[in-house]
Amino acid sequence: MQRRLYTAGLLAATACAAVMLQGQTAQDARTRIVFSQALPQMDAAHLKVTTVEVTYPPGGLSAPHSHPCPVIGYVLRGAVRMQVKGGPVSIYRPGDSFYEAPNGVHQVSANASTKEPAVFLAYFICDHEGPLSVKVPQEQR
């Protein structure tokens, strides 16, 4: 129960900060909500966020993989093509965000261009230690 209250309090504080920032005057920093996603039940006593910058060269890609923790991606440059098993293929461009549920099979993760590099940030929200990505066996793809 204490963990749920801690998580709820953390989420409420984040939401309050976002509302306060939106109320600023035109001369202050401009803000926008880029992405919002409910997270799965997690152990609040062990939460850890890790940010990874991923750079795909022109035509670059990753082999099919999975992440044991929820991941939020934010594209900085170029365009990336993504597909999680059971979902559509999507292309994300600078300023776009995407979500990957834990243990989803990431079938497509690639640069959408053969001429320009693509860069995105991946925010891993974990409540346990371990690798951030794992290869997916051929039969699970």
N, C-alpha and C positions, 0 to 999 in steps of 0.2 A: 504494500500500500504506500509506503514511504517513497519508493522508487517512482510510482505513478504520480504522486504529488509533486515530486522534484521535476519530473519531465513536464508535467502540466504547467508548473510554475515557470520553467525555463521557456517553454513555448509562449506563455502569456507575456513574459517580459520582452521577448523578441517581437511579438505582435505590437505591444505598446510602444516600443522604440520605433517601429516602422510607422505607426500612426503619428507619432510626434514629429518624425522627420517629414512626413507628407504635409504637415501643417505649416511648414516654414514659409517665409516670404520669398518673393521672386529673386531677391538679392542673395539668398542663401543657396546652399547646394541643391541641385535638382535630384530628386529621387524617383524611382519607379520600382514597383514590384516586378521582378523578372520571372519569378517562379515560385510556386507554392505547392507543396505535396505533403500529405499525411505520411508519417513514417510508421513502420511496423513496431510492435511492442519490443522494447529494448531494455536492457539492464542499465538504468540511469546512473548507477554507481560506478560504471566502467566505461562511460561514453568517451570516445576519442574521435576527433576529426583530423583527417590527413588530406592535404591537397597535393595533387600530382599534376604537373604540367605535361601534356602529351603533345608531341610534335610528329606529324606524319609528313614525310617528304612527298613531292608530287607522285601520285599513284601509290603511296604507301598504305599499308593496312596491318591489322593485327589478326592472328589466328583466332578461331572461335575460342571463347573463354567465358568464365563466370566470375562474379564477385560475391564473396560471402556476406558482404555488407551492402546497405543501400548506397547508391552513387548518384550524385547530381553533377551533371556536366554543364559547362558554360563555354561557348565557343568564342575565342578571341580573334582568330584570323582564319581566312579561307573558308572552306565548307567541308563538313564531315557527313558521311553516309552511315547510318546506324540501323540495326535491326536486332531486336531481342526476340527469341523464339516465340511464335504465336502472334507477334505484332507486325505492323507494316514496316517497310523500308522507309526511312525518313532522312531528309537532308536538313542539316542545321547550319546556319550561317552566323557571322559575328553578332553577338548580343542574344542569340537563342540559347535556351537551356533545355536539358532533357533529364529524365529520371530513369534509373534502372533499379528494379526491385532486387533484393538479395537473392542470390543463387539462380537468377535468370540466365539462360544461355544466350550470350551475346554472339549471334551468328555473323553479323556484319558490323565491322568497325573499320572504316577506311576513309581516306582522303577522297573527296568527290571530284578532285581535279587531278589531271595528269601534268599540269604546268606550274601550279602554285602550291606551296606548303600549306598545311592546315595546323592550327594550334588550338587546343582547348584545355580547360582546367577540369579535373575530376575531383570532386569532394567526396571522400569516403567517410561515412558516419558509422563507426563500429563500436560494439560493446564487448569485444573480445580480441585477443591477439591472434595473429596468423597472417598468412599471405593476403594481399589485397586482390590478387587475380590468380586464377587457376585455369590451366588448360582443360578443355572439354574433350573427353574421348569421342572418337568418330561416331560411335553408335548413339550418343546422346545429342548429336547435332541435329 
